[in-house]
Amino acid sequence: QVQLVESGGGLVQAGGSLRLSCAASGRTFSSYAMGWFRQAPDKEREFVVAISRNGGSTAYADSVKGRFTISRDNANNMAYLQMNSLKPEDTAVYYCAAGQYYDRLSVPAAATGYGYWGQGTQVTVSS
């Protein structure tokens, strides 16, 4: 089992940057693929980005390609989301998620592929 805690959200102007962090508990962090999802008001939760267990594979939503970068530090049980060139439409609550996979390169894009979720962190981008 793993517990996830996000941090790093806040208010930023359009064109700015934020770095979200996801701290995971437990000793088997490297057995989990990690993902970031977001949910804007009155919208469904959507996939943003995922990284495989060993960091060797990543997947990005088209809306964030070239602007967001996911990374992980298995030694310290951390996952990160670097967000650059932020737009007002990136405003949402961002959730970190973990899914346990045998395949070291799995990068699930569906929320059903993750069994553990953080509480979320608010990101607001002003125009």
Rosetta blueprint (number, residue, H / E / L):
1 Q L
2 V L
3 Q L
4 L E
5 V E
6 E E
7 S E
8 G L
9 G L
10 G E
11 L E
12 V E
13 Q E
14 A L
15 G L
16 G L
17 S L
18 L E
19 R E
20 L E
21 S E
22 C E
23 A E
24 A E
25 S L
26 G L
27 R L
28 T L
29 F H
30 S H
31 S H
32 Y E
33 A E
34 M E
35 G E
36 W E
37 F E
38 R E
39 Q E
40 A L
41 P L
42 D L
43 K L
44 E L
45 R L
46 E E
47 F E
48 V E
49 V E
50 A E
51 I E
52 S L
53 R L
54 N L
55 G L
56 G L
57 S L
58 T E
59 A E
60 Y E
61 A L
62 D H
63 S H
64 V H
65 K L
66 G L
67 R L
68 F E
69 T E
70 I E
71 S E
72 R E
73 D E
74 N H
75 A H
76 N H
77 N L
78 M E
79 A E
80 Y E
81 L E
82 Q E
83 M E
84 N L
85 S L
86 L L
87 K L
88 P H
89 E H
90 D H
91 T L
92 A E
93 V E
94 Y E
95 Y E
96 C E
97 A E
98 A E
99 G E
100 Q E
101 Y L
102 Y L
103 D L
104 R L
105 L L
106 S L
107 V L
108 P L
109 A L
110 A L
111 A H
112 T H
113 G H
114 Y L
115 G L
116 Y E
117 W E
118 G L
119 Q L
120 G L
121 T E
122 Q E
123 V E
124 T E
125 V E
126 S E
127 S L
